Amino acid sequence: MHKALTPFTAASLAALVALGGCNNKPTTIVSGGPDDPQAAQLKDAKPVAPPPMIQASRTYRCDDNSLLYADFYTNNTVAVRAQKGATPTTLTAADGKPPFKAPGYSLSANATKVSYEAPGKKTQSCNV
């Protein structure tokens, strides 16, 4: 007597045949991988200095009732902007001693009361 294959038996037989074609060799995992092509350059590279840290962030109210936002950094620079989201202008203190200057800009010190000058504006007093 000849019996017909049930769907379950046929599926099992098909899976067995399909898996029989797989690569059954063991996989070897090697740590380290290929050599880094930039290893020599990185070994000889100068150390990278970390970015400057913020010493203080202040918001000033100036004589003309405008606001001035200033971020003072540890590398003797200050980033100033007239609007909160605006691109800042970087002012630098020569030899680490105020005033902080950039072409057309001047900020007297890292203090609660400063004198500020910007292009198109007269020098004015600003307070925290």
DAUR-V226577 format. One record per residue. RES is the residue in one letter. SS is DSSP state (@ for helix, = for strand, . for the rest). NEAR is the number of other ideal C-beta (glycine too) atoms within 10 Angstrom. Layout:
# DAUR-V226577
res	ss	near
RES	SS	NEAR
RES	SS	NEAR
This chain:
# DAUR-V226577
res	ss	near
M	.	2
H	.	3
K	.	6
A	.	6
L	.	10
T	.	9
P	@	7
F	@	8
T	@	11
A	@	11
A	@	11
S	@	12
L	@	11
A	@	10
A	@	10
L	@	9
V	@	9
A	@	9
L	@	9
G	@	8
G	.	7
C	.	7
N	.	6
N	.	7
K	.	6
P	.	5
T	.	5
T	.	5
I	.	4
V	.	5
S	.	4
G	.	5
G	.	6
P	.	5
D	.	8
D	.	10
P	.	7
Q	.	9
A	@	9
A	@	10
Q	@	9
L	@	8
K	@	8
D	@	7
A	.	9
K	.	5
P	.	5
V	.	6
A	.	7
P	.	7
P	.	9
P	.	12
M	.	8
I	=	11
Q	=	13
A	=	13
S	=	10
R	=	17
T	=	11
Y	=	20
R	=	13
C	=	18
D	.	13
D	.	9
N	.	6
S	.	15
L	=	13
L	=	19
Y	=	17
A	=	22
D	=	16
F	=	22
Y	=	17
T	.	11
N	.	12
N	.	18
T	=	15
V	=	27
A	=	17
V	=	21
R	=	15
A	.	15
Q	.	10
K	.	8
G	.	6
A	.	10
T	.	7
P	.	13
T	=	17
T	=	13
L	=	22
T	=	14
A	=	18
A	@	10
D	@	5
G	@	8
K	.	9
P	.	17
P	.	18
F	=	25
K	=	15
A	=	16
P	.	7
G	.	11
Y	=	18
S	=	16
L	=	26
S	.	16
A	.	15
N	.	17
A	.	14
T	.	11
K	=	11
V	=	24
S	=	15
Y	=	24
E	=	15
A	.	19
P	.	9
G	.	5
K	.	15
K	.	8
T	.	11
Q	=	16
S	=	13
C	=	22
N	=	12
V	.	12
